[in-house]
Amino acid sequence: MSGSAAVNLDPVLVRQLKKAGLLEPANAPSAEVWAKFLAAVNDHYRHLNEDRALLTRSMELSTNEMEELRRRVEGQRDQLSAIVDAIAEALGLFGGIVQTDQDGQSVVTGLEYAKDEFRARLSVLFSDEASDSQQVSGIRTNLVRLADQLISLLAETAERASVKKELEVARAVQNLLVPAEDLMERPFLRIAGHFEPASECGGDWWGVYDLPDGRVLTIVGDATGHGISSAIITGAAKAACDLACNVTQGRLSPSDLLKMMNAAIHDTARRQIMMTCAAGLFDPRTRTLTVANAGHHFPYHVRAGQLRPIMVHGQPLGASSGSTYESTTVTFAGDDLFVWYTDGIVECEDDRGEQFSEKKLRAVCQRTAPGGARAVRDAVVEAVASFRKPGSQGDDMTLVVASIT
């Protein structure tokens, strides 16, 4: 075979011809050589067919695997979509079980039923063979755990809603216990008040009563504890004060008034809640202020830049059924000033935990007393607001300032 002819042959065939010694035309092949050559060619074609068949089989398997993978992906997609729908349905079911009772309170009902419904829905979603895998089982467990967390969250939400409702009721009660006006004018007297309830309701209240002969009664109280129970006791105290003033037609002393209020609070609260209280009776005819005190902070009397507490002692209201109360009387003159306050004023704290204190309160009162009741009240409120840490108010703050005009 010539070289030019060999060049046009397939390389594999050239190797086989060369191996059989048939590449040169001068060498005529024997029968044995020719048979070996044909056998080699036959083996080559057989292997080629086997390789082609293997390739075809591989392609078929790959195609089937890709189709199975596509089917599984689509199935997981549909399953995931169903899970999302189930979660949305469960959230709607859980959300619907927070209801309001006949008293307006938020309550949680049917929580376990809702969780069981959610669990049953998940069981249907994961019922196929693919759901037996450890990974899918973990997903199912986590979703059931989510249901438990939703139950806890809803229970906490309902509890907070109930507490919020309670605080709203207490706040509404308190707002009815203080005068609607924070500045009141009388022929010889100007009274400025400030009431600021805490985020957790306490039991502060104050009032002004016009009595016969031009007399004016001022009263400030602070019930122990917080919440609706304290607000109710505070309401009972104010009701007792109103009744005492009406029944006696104002012919009573501050000592007698506190004694009547003590009996009412003792019978109502049964020593579970007590109240400090200070009552002052202004009499323009005698130019005197008579003060009785039931465990409350001593009121201040400011005259000519000098401040002194009006000291008179007594047990808190509700502490004992047989409590009696002494009183003391001071004379007043033009430009005199009197101050009543509750714990929330002097016990509010700054960001270092330091309290506002009576010392700071006295200093503000002395400095601003020449301006009268309104000036002192506004100055104290501003000083407390500037002093205290934002959001740190833990008790009601009540301030009543009276100036002689």
C-alpha positions as CSV (number, residue, x, y, z in Angstrom):
1,M,0.0,0.0,0.0
2,S,1.4,3.4,-1.0
3,G,2.1,6.1,1.6
4,S,-0.3,8.5,-0.1
5,A,-3.1,5.9,0.1
6,A,-2.3,5.2,3.8
7,V,-2.6,8.9,4.6
8,N,-6.3,8.8,3.6
9,L,-7.0,5.8,5.9
10,D,-8.4,6.0,9.4
11,P,-5.6,6.1,11.9
12,V,-7.0,3.1,13.7
13,L,-7.1,1.1,10.5
14,V,-3.6,2.2,9.7
15,R,-2.4,0.9,13.1
16,Q,-4.2,-2.4,12.5
17,L,-2.7,-2.8,8.9
18,K,0.7,-2.0,10.2
19,K,0.3,-4.4,13.1
20,A,-0.7,-7.1,10.6
21,G,2.1,-6.3,8.2
22,L,-0.3,-5.3,5.4
23,L,0.7,-1.7,5.1
24,E,3.1,-2.4,2.2
25,P,1.6,-3.7,-1.1
26,A,4.6,-5.9,-1.8
27,N,3.9,-8.0,1.2
28,A,0.9,-10.2,0.2
29,P,-1.0,-11.3,3.2
30,S,-1.2,-15.0,4.0
31,A,-4.4,-16.5,5.0
32,E,-3.4,-16.5,8.7
33,V,-2.4,-12.9,8.6
34,W,-5.5,-11.9,6.8
35,A,-7.6,-13.8,9.4
36,K,-5.9,-12.0,12.2
37,F,-6.5,-8.7,10.5
38,L,-10.2,-9.4,10.0
39,A,-10.4,-10.5,13.7
40,A,-8.8,-7.3,14.8
41,V,-11.2,-5.2,12.7
42,N,-14.1,-7.2,13.9
43,D,-13.1,-6.7,17.6
44,H,-12.8,-3.0,16.9
45,Y,-16.3,-2.7,15.5
46,R,-17.6,-4.9,18.3
47,H,-16.1,-2.6,21.0
48,L,-17.4,0.4,19.1
49,N,-20.9,-1.0,19.2
50,E,-20.6,-1.8,22.9
51,D,-19.4,1.7,23.6
52,R,-22.2,3.1,21.6
53,A,-24.7,1.0,23.4
54,L,-23.2,2.0,26.8
55,L,-23.4,5.6,25.8
56,T,-27.0,5.2,24.7
57,R,-27.9,3.5,28.0
58,S,-26.1,6.2,30.0
59,M,-28.0,8.9,28.2
60,E,-31.3,7.0,28.9
61,L,-30.4,6.7,32.5
62,S,-29.4,10.3,32.8
63,T,-32.7,11.3,31.1
64,N,-34.7,9.2,33.5
65,E,-32.8,10.6,36.5
66,M,-33.3,14.1,35.4
67,E,-37.0,13.4,34.9
68,E,-37.2,11.9,38.4
69,L,-35.4,14.8,39.9
70,R,-37.7,17.3,38.1
71,R,-40.7,15.4,39.4
72,R,-39.3,15.4,43.0
73,V,-38.5,19.1,42.8
74,E,-42.0,19.9,41.6
75,G,-43.5,17.7,44.3
76,Q,-41.4,19.4,47.0
77,R,-42.4,22.7,45.5
78,D,-46.1,21.8,45.7
79,Q,-45.6,20.4,49.2
80,L,-43.8,23.6,50.4
81,S,-46.6,25.7,49.0
82,A,-49.1,23.5,50.9
83,I,-47.1,23.9,54.1
84,V,-47.1,27.7,53.7
85,D,-50.8,27.6,53.1
86,A,-51.2,25.4,56.2
87,I,-49.1,27.9,58.3
88,A,-51.2,30.8,57.1
89,E,-54.4,28.8,57.9
90,A,-53.0,27.9,61.3
91,L,-52.2,31.6,62.0
92,G,-55.7,32.5,61.0
93,L,-57.1,29.8,63.3
94,F,-54.9,30.8,66.2
95,G,-55.7,34.4,65.6
96,G,-59.4,33.7,65.8
97,I,-59.2,32.1,69.2
98,V,-58.4,35.4,71.0
99,Q,-61.9,36.6,71.8
100,T,-63.5,39.1,74.1
101,D,-65.8,38.1,76.9
102,Q,-68.9,39.9,78.1
103,D,-66.8,42.1,80.4
104,G,-64.6,43.3,77.6
105,Q,-61.6,41.2,78.6
106,S,-59.5,39.4,76.1
107,V,-59.4,35.6,76.6
108,V,-57.8,32.7,74.8
109,T,-59.9,29.6,74.0
110,G,-59.4,26.4,72.0
111,L,-55.6,26.6,71.9
112,E,-55.1,22.8,72.1
113,Y,-57.8,22.3,69.5
114,A,-56.1,24.7,67.1
115,K,-52.7,22.9,67.6
116,D,-54.3,19.5,67.0
117,E,-55.8,20.8,63.7
118,F,-52.5,22.1,62.6
119,R,-50.7,18.8,63.5
120,A,-53.4,16.8,61.5
121,R,-52.9,19.1,58.5
122,L,-49.1,18.5,58.6
123,S,-49.6,14.7,58.9
124,V,-51.6,14.8,55.6
125,L,-49.0,16.9,53.9
126,F,-46.1,14.6,55.0
127,S,-48.0,11.3,54.3
128,D,-46.0,10.3,51.2
129,E,-42.9,8.1,51.1
130,A,-40.6,11.1,50.7
131,S,-41.7,12.4,54.1
132,D,-40.0,9.4,55.9
133,S,-36.6,11.1,55.5
134,Q,-34.9,12.4,58.6
135,Q,-34.8,15.9,57.1
136,V,-38.5,16.1,56.4
137,S,-39.2,14.6,59.8
138,G,-37.2,17.4,61.3
139,I,-39.2,20.0,59.4
140,R,-42.4,18.5,60.7
141,T,-41.2,18.6,64.3
142,N,-40.1,22.2,63.9
143,L,-43.5,23.2,62.5
144,V,-45.3,21.5,65.5
145,R,-42.9,23.4,67.8
146,L,-43.9,26.5,66.0
147,A,-47.5,25.8,66.9
148,D,-46.5,25.5,70.6
149,Q,-44.7,28.8,70.4
150,L,-47.7,30.4,68.8
151,I,-49.8,29.1,71.7
152,S,-47.4,30.7,74.2
153,L,-47.3,33.9,72.3
154,L,-51.1,34.2,72.1
155,A,-51.5,33.4,75.7
156,E,-49.0,36.1,76.6
157,T,-50.7,38.5,74.3
158,A,-54.1,37.8,75.9
159,E,-52.6,38.3,79.3
160,R,-51.1,41.6,78.3
161,A,-54.3,42.7,76.8
162,S,-56.1,41.8,80.1
163,V,-53.5,43.8,82.1
164,K,-53.8,46.7,79.7
165,K,-57.6,46.7,80.1
166,E,-57.2,46.6,83.8
167,L,-54.8,49.6,83.7
168,E,-57.2,51.5,81.5
169,V,-60.1,50.9,83.9
170,A,-57.9,52.0,86.8
171,R,-56.7,55.1,84.9
172,A,-60.4,56.0,84.1
173,V,-61.3,55.6,87.8
174,Q,-58.4,57.8,88.8
175,N,-59.3,60.5,86.4
176,L,-62.7,60.7,88.0
177,L,-61.1,61.2,91.4
178,V,-59.3,64.4,90.7
179,P,-60.7,67.8,89.9
180,A,-61.3,68.5,86.2
181,E,-59.7,71.9,86.6
182,D,-56.0,72.2,87.6
183,L,-56.3,75.8,88.7
184,M,-59.1,77.1,91.0
185,E,-59.8,80.6,92.3
186,R,-61.5,81.4,95.6
187,P,-62.1,84.8,97.1
188,F,-59.0,84.5,99.3
189,L,-57.3,81.5,97.8
190,R,-55.7,80.2,94.6
191,I,-55.2,76.4,94.3
192,A,-53.1,74.8,91.5
193,G,-52.9,71.0,91.2
194,H,-51.0,68.5,89.2
195,F,-51.8,64.8,88.8
196,E,-49.7,62.6,86.6
197,P,-50.5,58.9,86.7
198,A,-47.8,56.3,86.4
199,S,-47.6,53.7,83.7
200,E,-48.7,51.3,86.4
201,C,-51.7,52.8,88.1
202,G,-51.3,53.7,91.7
203,G,-53.9,55.3,94.0
204,D,-53.2,59.0,94.2
205,W,-56.1,61.5,94.4
206,W,-56.8,65.0,95.5
207,G,-59.8,67.2,95.9
208,V,-61.1,70.6,96.9
209,Y,-64.5,71.1,98.7
210,D,-66.3,74.4,99.1
211,L,-67.9,74.4,102.6
212,P,-70.3,76.8,104.3
213,D,-69.0,80.2,105.5
214,G,-66.5,80.4,102.7
215,R,-64.3,77.6,104.2
216,V,-62.4,75.5,101.7
217,L,-61.3,71.9,102.3
218,T,-58.2,70.4,100.5
219,I,-57.4,66.8,100.7
220,V,-54.6,64.6,99.2
221,G,-54.4,60.8,99.4
222,D,-52.1,58.0,98.3
223,A,-53.2,54.4,98.4
224,T,-50.6,51.6,98.7
225,G,-50.1,49.2,95.9
226,H,-50.9,49.5,92.2
227,G,-53.6,48.6,89.8
228,I,-57.4,48.4,89.8
229,S,-57.6,47.3,93.5
230,S,-55.9,50.5,94.6
231,A,-58.0,52.6,92.3
232,I,-61.2,51.0,93.8
233,I,-60.0,51.7,97.4
234,T,-59.2,55.3,96.3
235,G,-62.7,55.6,94.9
236,A,-64.1,54.3,98.2
237,A,-62.1,57.0,100.1
238,K,-63.3,59.8,97.9
239,A,-66.9,58.5,98.2
240,A,-66.6,58.5,102.0
241,C,-65.2,62.0,101.9
242,D,-68.0,63.2,99.7
243,L,-70.6,61.6,101.9
244,A,-69.1,63.0,105.1
245,C,-69.2,66.5,103.7
246,N,-72.7,66.1,102.5
247,V,-74.2,64.5,105.6
248,T,-72.6,66.9,108.0
249,Q,-73.3,69.8,105.6
250,G,-69.6,70.7,105.9
251,R,-69.7,71.0,109.7
252,L,-66.8,68.7,110.4
253,S,-63.2,69.0,111.4
254,P,-60.3,67.5,109.4
255,S,-59.8,65.0,112.3
256,D,-63.4,63.9,112.1
257,L,-63.2,63.5,108.4
258,L,-60.2,61.3,108.5
259,K,-61.8,59.2,111.2
260,M,-64.9,58.6,109.0
261,M,-62.7,57.8,105.9
262,N,-60.6,55.4,108.0
263,A,-63.7,53.4,109.0
264,A,-64.8,53.1,105.4
265,I,-61.4,52.0,104.1
266,H,-60.8,49.6,106.9
267,D,-64.2,47.9,106.3
268,T,-63.6,47.8,102.5
269,A,-59.9,46.9,102.2
270,R,-59.6,44.8,105.3
271,R,-56.0,46.0,105.9
272,Q,-55.0,44.6,102.5
273,I,-54.6,48.2,101.2
274,M,-54.1,51.3,103.2
275,M,-53.9,55.0,102.4
276,T,-51.9,58.0,103.6
277,C,-53.9,61.2,103.6
278,A,-53.6,64.8,104.6
279,A,-56.7,67.1,105.0
280,G,-56.5,70.9,105.4
281,L,-59.4,73.2,106.2
282,F,-59.0,76.9,105.3
283,D,-61.2,79.3,107.3
284,P,-61.1,82.9,105.9
285,R,-62.9,84.2,109.0
286,T,-60.2,83.2,111.5
287,R,-57.4,83.3,108.8
288,T,-56.3,79.8,109.8
289,L,-55.5,76.4,108.2
290,T,-56.3,73.3,110.3
291,V,-54.4,70.2,109.2
292,A,-55.0,66.5,110.1
293,N,-52.6,63.8,108.8
294,A,-53.0,60.1,108.3
295,G,-49.4,59.0,107.8
296,H,-48.9,61.3,104.8
297,H,-45.9,63.6,104.0
298,F,-46.1,66.7,106.1
299,P,-47.4,69.7,104.0
300,Y,-45.2,72.7,103.7
301,H,-46.0,76.3,104.9
302,V,-43.9,78.9,103.1
303,R,-43.8,82.5,104.4
304,A,-41.4,85.3,103.5
305,G,-39.0,82.8,102.0
306,Q,-39.0,80.5,105.0
307,L,-40.4,77.0,104.7
308,R,-41.4,74.8,107.6
309,P,-43.4,71.5,107.6
310,I,-46.8,71.4,109.3
311,M,-46.1,68.4,111.6
312,V,-49.0,66.3,112.8
313,H,-49.0,62.5,113.0
314,G,-51.6,59.8,112.6
315,Q,-51.9,56.2,111.4
316,P,-52.6,55.5,107.6
317,L,-56.3,55.1,106.8
318,G,-57.3,51.5,107.0
319,A,-54.6,50.4,109.4
320,S,-56.9,50.1,112.4
321,S,-60.6,50.4,112.9
322,G,-60.2,52.5,116.0
323,S,-57.7,55.1,114.8
324,T,-58.1,58.7,115.9
325,Y,-56.5,61.7,114.4
326,E,-55.1,64.9,115.9
327,S,-54.9,68.2,114.1
328,T,-52.9,71.3,114.3
329,T,-53.8,74.9,113.3
330,V,-51.6,77.6,111.7
331,T,-52.5,81.1,110.9
332,F,-52.0,82.4,107.4
333,A,-51.3,85.9,106.0
334,G,-51.2,87.4,102.5
335,D,-48.8,85.7,100.1
336,D,-48.4,82.6,102.3
337,L,-48.1,79.4,100.4
338,F,-49.0,75.7,101.3
339,V,-47.8,72.6,99.5
340,W,-49.1,69.0,99.5
341,Y,-47.4,66.2,97.6
342,T,-47.2,62.4,97.2
343,D,-44.4,59.9,97.0
344,G,-44.1,60.0,93.3
345,I,-42.7,63.6,93.4
346,V,-39.8,63.0,95.9
347,E,-39.0,59.4,95.0
348,C,-38.7,59.7,91.2
349,E,-35.1,58.8,90.1
350,D,-32.6,60.0,87.6
351,D,-30.4,57.8,85.4
352,R,-28.0,57.3,88.3
353,G,-30.7,56.0,90.7
354,E,-30.7,59.2,92.8
355,Q,-34.1,60.4,94.1
356,F,-35.5,63.9,93.6
357,S,-35.8,64.1,97.4
358,E,-37.7,66.5,99.7
359,K,-34.6,68.7,99.8
360,K,-34.9,69.6,96.1
361,L,-38.6,70.0,96.4
362,R,-38.2,72.4,99.3
363,A,-35.6,74.4,97.4
364,V,-37.9,74.8,94.4
365,C,-40.8,75.8,96.6
366,Q,-38.8,78.5,98.5
367,R,-37.3,79.9,95.3
368,T,-40.6,80.3,93.4
369,A,-43.0,81.0,96.3
370,P,-43.3,84.7,95.5
371,G,-44.9,83.8,92.2
372,G,-47.9,82.1,93.8
373,A,-49.5,78.7,93.5
374,R,-49.3,78.4,89.7
375,A,-45.7,79.4,89.5
376,V,-44.6,76.9,92.2
377,R,-46.6,74.1,90.7
378,D,-45.2,74.7,87.2
379,A,-41.6,75.0,88.6
380,V,-41.9,71.8,90.5
381,V,-43.3,69.9,87.6
382,E,-40.6,71.2,85.3
383,A,-37.9,70.4,87.8
384,V,-39.1,66.8,88.2
385,A,-39.4,66.3,84.5
386,S,-35.9,67.5,83.9
387,F,-34.5,65.4,86.7
388,R,-36.1,62.0,86.3
389,K,-34.9,59.4,83.9
390,P,-37.3,59.0,80.9
391,G,-39.7,56.1,81.5
392,S,-38.7,55.7,85.1
393,Q,-41.9,56.9,86.7
394,G,-43.0,54.0,89.0
395,D,-45.7,55.8,91.0
396,D,-48.4,58.5,90.5
397,M,-47.3,62.1,91.1
398,T,-49.6,64.5,92.8
399,L,-48.9,68.1,93.8
400,V,-51.3,70.6,95.2
401,V,-50.2,74.2,95.9
402,A,-52.4,76.8,97.6
403,S,-51.5,80.5,97.9
404,I,-53.3,83.1,99.9
405,T,-54.3,86.0,97.7
